Amino acid sequence: MASWPVAQGVAVDAPVRARRSRTQVKRARARGGILWIAISGVLLAGVVFVNVAVLRANLALDSSTNQRAKLRAENQALQSQLASALASPKIQARAQHQLGLVAADPSTIQYLNLAP
């Protein structure tokens, strides 16, 4: 058998180095891919967090809107009661002046007991 010359030995070492560098490149690519996956996951988690916060804000806004509508309805009812209460003295005054009617004296009113 013939001995390998030094030039062939160098040629054999070059593919081994190339394999090593290819492996290192593959590992670096894998690390880069994992890094992008992690970054994407963090960004998606942030999007979910923001959406949950917006939903909570919408629920709070909806409940305050419902409360505001109830308060407005109560205010309308109270204004109606106030208007009817203020109208009663006006009606009495008008009845006295135009028709000459007078309110009955409460001491002259008698009640009958109809129970046997």
Secondary structure in CASP SS format (residue, H / E / C, confidence):
PFRMAT SS
TARGET T0000
AUTHOR 0000-0000-0000
METHOD secondary structure of the structure
MODEL  1
M C 1.00
A C 1.00
S C 1.00
W C 1.00
P C 1.00
V H 1.00
A H 1.00
Q H 1.00
G H 1.00
V H 1.00
A H 1.00
V H 1.00
D H 1.00
A H 1.00
P H 1.00
V H 1.00
R H 1.00
A H 1.00
R H 1.00
R H 1.00
S H 1.00
R H 1.00
T H 1.00
Q H 1.00
V H 1.00
K H 1.00
R H 1.00
A H 1.00
R H 1.00
A H 1.00
R H 1.00
G H 1.00
G H 1.00
I H 1.00
L H 1.00
W H 1.00
I H 1.00
A H 1.00
I H 1.00
S H 1.00
G H 1.00
V H 1.00
L H 1.00
L H 1.00
A H 1.00
G H 1.00
V H 1.00
V H 1.00
F H 1.00
V H 1.00
N H 1.00
V H 1.00
A H 1.00
V H 1.00
L H 1.00
R H 1.00
A H 1.00
N H 1.00
L H 1.00
A H 1.00
L H 1.00
D H 1.00
S H 1.00
S H 1.00
T H 1.00
N H 1.00
Q H 1.00
R H 1.00
A H 1.00
K H 1.00
L H 1.00
R H 1.00
A H 1.00
E H 1.00
N H 1.00
Q H 1.00
A H 1.00
L H 1.00
Q H 1.00
S H 1.00
Q H 1.00
L H 1.00
A H 1.00
S H 1.00
A H 1.00
L H 1.00
A H 1.00
S H 1.00
P H 1.00
K H 1.00
I H 1.00
Q H 1.00
A H 1.00
R H 1.00
A H 1.00
Q H 1.00
H H 1.00
Q H 1.00
L H 1.00
G C 1.00
L C 1.00
V C 1.00
A C 1.00
A C 1.00
D C 1.00
P H 1.00
S H 1.00
T H 1.00
I C 1.00
Q C 1.00
Y C 1.00
L C 1.00
N C 1.00
L C 1.00
A C 1.00
P C 1.00
END
